[in-house]
Amino acid sequence: MTDQDTRYAAVRSRDARFDGEFFFAVETTGIYCRPSCPAVTPKRHNVRFYPTAAAAHGAGFRACRRCRPDAVPGSAEWNVRADVVGRAMRLIGDGVVDREGVAGLAGRLGYSARQVQRQLTAELGAGPVALARAQRAHTARVLLQTTALPVTEIAFASGFASVRQFNDTIRTVYAATPSALRATAPRVGPAPTSTPPGIPLRLSHRGPYHSAAVFDLLAREAVPGVEELSGSPGGRTYRRTLRLPYGTGIAAVEERGARPRGRWLDARLHLTDLRDLTTAVQRLRRLFDLDSDPYAVDEHLGADPRLAHLVALRPGLRVPGAADPAELAVRALVGRTAAERLVTRYGKLLDAPSGTLTHLFPEPAVLAEAARADDSPLCALTAALADGSLRLDPGADRDEARRALHALPGLDARTVAVVRARALGDPDVAPPGVDVPDTWRPWRSYALQHLIAAGEWEPTS
């Protein structure tokens, strides 16, 4: 979609497949929108295209109140790409710029701050500060419209350094004061007599989403104390504990039926520190693979004779990722039963348990210290995670991580493949011992997920 006339055709047809892939702005109104905006299509000569919402903000446009372009799924490119720009976008989504500044982002990427600024601006039309600012504005809107928190608390919870900066940004992005923006929150039916605790969220996705297979996998893998699933298929709720930069959290995500209304998963977050909202949301998005492009994946894999009927049965099948990549790596190595024992013995107790959720999964440093007297694969893995010689965070270099994983004693190739596909979000992993043709590239992880869902292959347990 690099040709502007092709992009305009997508806008004219209100094609939701491209929501988040680019944005368009209308010079006569000063508004920018997602491609599927239901408003009257503007004339071609009045339209400008931008790769990110931040670039549209920087050019002086405000977000459309009708289509809410800031709420669309992120570009699927950022999950697929392993270059500096892709890694930077994943780290910005995780809140690194808010917590560590541009210098911290650059240090994680192994580049200078000037190089990172130059590459992001050249490709995305905005630097890391502007991209983080756009994300903070979206977080603030969510809090304003879904909670009764005072505006001052929302300002700092969203990552803004001051109330003045918060007010100025909200006015710039939404052309409204925070109070006016709060007043525009959608109201559905009469006000409830009591409000459930936590922050309600809609985790948007593009295209179809085959939630049954994702929830089936999460149910098979759930580690008691850290995760739980309740309800019947088609209406299950997945809950888990989260270790976050400023505190802890409990997330609940609802399964949607076969024919859901709207393209989102309903979720609710309970956080000990609201500054963790952005990070928690991004970790849930990775866990449920919500920024994938099912159109591209299904079109490619659906053309293969072996996979065509599987794709037709499960359109929009996702590859579940990880809310905590280090946790997933440990679990992939030791298995579910041993992981439960580790939680019971070394996991940190929550200050306020919630039902069966009682613990955080033990940190790598704790496990490495506990196993330092032996030379087990678990000791090697957790020591590498603890000292940083193995990085699995959103900005990790996938090639370096693959080499580091293979260098660890006791990690077989199948375990490494699971870690690459799930913890690192690599869309093109081919584990050993499975017939995975090159024609399935660059979506071999998704092809294998179809085989798993159909019972034709069993990953490392």
Buried (B, 14 or more C-beta within 10 A) or exposed (E): BEEBEEBBBBBEEBBBBBBBBBBBBBBEBEBBBBBBBEEEBBEEEEBBBBBBBBBBBBBEBBBBEEBBBBBBBBBBBBBBBBEBBBBBBBBBBBBBBBBBBBEBBBBBBEBEBEEBBEBBBEBBBBBBBBBBBBBBBBBBBBBBBBBEBEBEEBBBBBBBEEBEBBBEBBBBBBBBEBEEBBEEEEEEEEEEEEEEEBBBBBBBBBBBBBBBBBBBBBBEBBBBBBBBBEEEEEEBBBBBBBBBBBBBBBBBBBBBEEEBEEBBBBBBBBBBEBBBBBBBBBBBBBBBBBBBBBBBBBEBBBEBEBBEEBBEEBBBBBBBBBBBBBBBBBBBBBEEEBBBEBBBEBBBEBEEEBEEBBBBBBBBBBBBBBBEEEEBBBBBBBBBBBEEEBBBBBBBBBEEBBEBBEEBEEBEEBBBBBBBBBBBBBBBBBBEEBEBEEEBEEBBBBBBBBBBBBEEBEBBE
